[in-house]
Amino acid sequence: MIGCRLYNFSRLLILTGVLSLATGCATTQNNDPLEPGNRVVFNVTETLDKHLIKPLAESYVDATPVPVRTSVTNFFNNLGYLNVILNDFLQGKFEQGVTDMLRFTYNTTFGIGGLFDISTPIGMPANNEDFGQTLATWGVDQGSYLYLLGPSSTRDVTDQVPSTLLNPFFYMTGIIFAPISALNAVNTRANLLEASNIRDEAALDPYTFTREAYLQQREFQVHDGEPPASGYDDIFGDAGDAGDVGNTGGEEESGMLVIE
């Protein structure tokens, strides 16, 4: 179904929103044994975006006032929030789950079907939970990087099942589902125009840039914004510890080289 594919495409295009986090960061461990096939799909998707999705998004921005686009974004964010609530409870975050239920209820009722976000201003900000994060909480390894219409992994791609089944429009006829999904795709792409332009200008290899941005963001999300220290953080941490015991000459001690 074309509408369903556009809906999935729009969800996965959210990767470009994390580009600012990737800039200047250390490279994550390459776990991309499927890279040859991933690159083929990536190139096809980029071509589709360049010649169809992006031009539609640019026309949509030119024709639609910002308040209208904000309400459309709020509507789709609220529509997908049932998946967030489910994964709150699956991860054992019961207090957050209750708060997110209230957020969804308030925005759906007083926010007129989610068109207006009235919950954030009163102290109930949005959370981001999905089934991939739930599996990570249960100890499931991320697996291989996987690109299917957007960046994912063999673990995270499983979120497509609950997120689709919890979408009320999925159970409606294609006459309704297809245009709603298309609107979601175009609106989401419109929100990411600036970020994707930054990626295209900054990245020598857009595929690698996209992969690293996605993997870093997933690590950030799985650990609720507090990923374990690694890479350069470990080096600086070790250097600081060594300095505390009086190693001031830059010499190697206990297998560590402290550089001043």
N, C-alpha and C positions, 0 to 999 in steps of 0.2 A: 504494500500500500504506500503510495507516494507520500501521503500525509504523515504516516508513521515514520518513514525514513527522514523526512524533513524535521520532524520533532526530535528524533534521536540526534540528527546532525546538529541541531541548535543547542541541545544540551551539551554535547561534547565540544562545541566551539568555545565553551566557557574557559578552556585552557588559556586563551589569550589574556584573560583577566589577571593572570598570575605572572605576566612577563616582568613586571616591576620587581617582583621578588627574586626573579632569576638573575637579573642584571648584577654583575659583580660578585656573584656567589660562586663557591667552589663547585666543581663538577661532581654530580652524584655517580655512584658506582654504575657502570654500564651493565645492565642486565637485559640485553636486547639480542638474543640469539635469533629472533625472527626478523631481524633488520632488513634483509633483502625483500621479503614479502611486504613488510611494513612500509618500506619506501615506495613500493609500487602503489599501494593503496593511498599513501600520503599524497603522491603526485597527482593521482586521479582526483582526490578530494580537493586539493588546491586548485586544480583546473576548473572543477565545478564551481568552487567558490569564486574564482576570479571572473568567470564568464556568466554566472547566474546569480548566486546568493549575494555577493557583495554589491553588484549593481542594483539589485532590488532593494538592498538595505540602504544604499545611498539615496535612492529615489524616495524611499519611505521616510528617511530623515528630513529630506527637503519638503515633503508634503505634510508631515505630521508635527504639530506643536509639541514642545517638550512636556507639558503637563499631561497630554494624552499618552505619550510614550511611557511616561512614568507610571501612569495608571495601568497601562497594558502590562508593563513589567511586574508591577505589584500583583496583578491578577494571576499571572502564570507562576510567580514565586509562591503565592498562597495556594494555588492549585497543587503544586508539588510538595507542599508541606506535610501532607499525610505520610509521605515516605520518611521524612525527617522524624516525625513523632514515633513511627514504628521502630526505627533504628535507635532512637533514644532509649526505649525500653529494652530492646534486644541487647544493648550495651550496658544495661544496668544503671542508666542515668535517669532514675525515676523522678527526681525532683525537676530536672530539666524537661523530662517528658510531660509532666503535669503543666509546667509553665508554657511549653510549646503547644499543648492542647488548648490552653486559654488563649494564647496568641492566635491560633488558627480560628477559634470560635469568635473572638472579638473582631478580627479582620474580615471574617466571612459575613458576620451579621452587621455590626456597626460600620464596617468598612465597605459595605455594599458589594458583597461577593469577592472581596479582596482587592477592589480597585484602589482603595486607600489604606495605607499602612498606619493604623492608629495605635498599634501595640508598641512599636519601638519608642515613641515619645513618652509612653507611660511606664517605661522600664522593662519591657519584654522584647529585647532585640532578637533578631533571627539567628538561628543556629544552622550549622551545616553538617548533617549526618547522612550517611548512605550505607548500603549493605556491604560495600567494599570495606568501609571503616569498621563495620560490625565484625566482619570476618577477621580483620586484623586484630581486633580486640580479643577474639576467640583464639588467636594464635596462628591463623592461616597466613602463610608466607605470601608476599606480593606476587611472586611468580614472574613470568617474562613480560616485558613491555609489549603491548599489543595495540596496533592502530587499525581501528575499524570505524571509518567516518570521523574519527577523532581519537585522541590519546586515551589509553586505558592500560589495563594489565589483565592477565588471565584470572586474577582475583577480582579486580574492580569491575570488570565487564559484567559480572553477575548482578550488579545493581539494576541493570536494564529490566530484569524480570519484575521485582517488586515495584519499581518506580512506574512501570507501565501498567501493572495490574491495579495500582492505587490511583491511577489517573481516571477520574470519573468520565472524561470524554472518550476513553478507550472503549467504553461499553455503548457508545452511541453509534449511529449509522455513519458510514463514510461521508455522507453529505454534510454532516456537522463536523466530524472528526478531522477530515482533510483540511478544510479552510482554517480551523482553529490551530492545527498543527503547523500549517504554513505561516500563519501570523506569528506564532511563537518563534519559528525559525528566523523569520525576517527581523522581528523585533530584537531578538537576542543578538543576531549578527550586527544590527545597528548599534547596539550598546557597546560593541567591541571593535568598532571601526578604528578608533584611535589606537587602541592597544595593538591591533594586528598590523597597523601601519608602522608602529614602533618596531615590532618584530621584524618586519620585512626590511626595514632600513638598517637595523642593528646586527642581524644575524648573517654570518657568512654561509652557514648551512641551516636553513630554516627547520629542517627535520630534526637535527640534533638539538637545536635551541628549544624547539617545541617539546621534545622528549625530556630534556633536563628540567625545563620549567614545570612540566607536569609531575615528574617524579619528586621534585623538591616540594611542590605544593601538596602532594599526597602525603609525604612524610610529615609535613606541617599539620595537615588535617587529622591524620591518624593519632597524633600525639597532642591534639587539642591546643595547637599553637606553641607547644614546648617540646620540640624534638630533642632527642639525646645529643649531647655534644659529640662531634666527630670531626675528623679532618683537621682543619686549621685550628678549631677550638681546642682540640686535644694538644696540639703543639704548643699553643700559647699557655694552656693550663699547666703543662709539664714544665715549661720554661719558668713560669711564676713560682712553682713549687721548688724548683732547683735554686732559684734566687734566694728563697727564704732560708736556705741552709748555708748561705755564704759563698756560693759559687759565683764569683764576680769576674773571673778571668776569661770566660768564654770557652774554657776547656771542657773536654768530654768527661762526664762523671756518671757512673752507673749506667752506661750505655746511652746517655742522652747528651746531645750537643746543644749547649745553651748559647744562643747568638745574641750579643748585645749591640 
